[in-house]
């Protein structure tokens, strides 16, 4: 503890805002936030939350590029759908690795510096991705780019939770994930002008752009296959779209590096070791029940994330292959999906204060199953207007599941720490390692409709696991969780500030760097 005198926790409770950012005396959220911004510690956490949101916007921007640019990546690497799907598998492995490594390093090194470095390396890898024309090199760069995406995702979520506590899974978590979704809305529109023209659409389903053909002579004799026709060259300017992505992404690293330099220059030393030791010794569940909760929660996120990632990544490919839409139209429906996704996440910032997380989750997951079923039927019967409608409904249903799951789990299953966050993201990435291979194979060898069949099956499985989670949380873990009171050290500001009756948030409550 610092030399300044310590005051009791009840002094903190008299402030209109607690450490988590919740209003405690009935004032409006806007007024309380503006009032709290006058205090350095709250302002520091608020700025870092905005920085994480900006970084997540860039994360969504890059994620939104992959679906529309998938056909052009096939052109660049001269691969078909089945073979190119291994790029997504490599990306999933990279994402898994990045999430795991980030979780390990997060509690051992400076958090802000790690996030800043992840973002810089993420910007570099995305900028050079379209330059990798060989299959093996594209696999490597997909892995590397996704590695840093996973590191940023795990680190950003853990940073929000560590700063805001339970509210990190509520308002601030919803805001960060809204930024992610909004990045996905903007990305396809910026990427579309740089995609190859419609002339290359047909060639993307073959392993080569140079198609052999026989020539029939006037006497009906057939010449040998030595004479071939060369398909019209197809030009893609995908590199420019990805350079734009890299430039925007590297800008989101600036706030983190500034915060880190300021931290070093002012020598803002925190007694983190003691805090980590105390938190590390706390487990609110017996070990076997803790493992049970972790396994079920990971299974839930695995089934949800494979459905979310697969729908967004293969949507454009599906409508081009199955419905014979143009790339432009495919890009538009991808943008519509991300727009619905973003709008729903934005409304989730406010709905989370009105609805219980469990109700939100049940409504969204059930809606997701019904939306995928409707999408399947419309695809089978070629009802194009239905494709647009159910794409919107899928986006609305998906959007708040991921962040709301953190909020519900923190309040009903176990404490969501940095390590738990890392485990969830690792499990989610593990689920997406195999899925692209399966989808790519089935779409290429059997029918593009298998895209719909798998999505329906995965969403039904997700709903079933969620029901099991509800049962376990209510009937198994209810009496096993122990309630612990955390002691928060609060260092007073100079005496004159207290005497003037100004509410404050002490430096000890500020974010952990």
Secondary structure, DSSP 8 states (H G I E B T S, - for coil): --SS-B--HHHHHTSSB-TT--BSSS--HHHHHHHHTTSHHHHHHHHHHHHHHHHHHHHHHHHHHHHHHHHHHHHHHT--HHHHHHHHHHHHHHHHHHHHHHHHHHTTS-HHHHHHHHHHHHHHHHHHGGG--SHHHHHHHHHHHHHHHHHHHHHHHHHHHHHHGGGGGTHHHHHHHHHHHHHHHHHHHHHHTTS--GGGTGGGGSS-SS-B---B-TTS-B--TTSB---------HHHHHHHHHHHHHHTTHHHHHHHHHHHHHT----HHHHHHHHHT--SS-HHHHHHHHHHHHHHHHHHHHHHHHHHHHHHHHHHHTS---HHHHHHHHHHHHHHHHHHHHHHHHHTTTS-HHHHHHHHHHHHHHHHHHHHHHHHTT-HHHHHHHHHHHHHHHTTHHHHHHHHHHHHT----HHHHHHHHHHHHHHHHHHHHHHHHHHHHT-TTHHHHHHHHHHHHHHHHHHHHHHIIIIISTTT----------B---HHHHHTT-----GGGS---
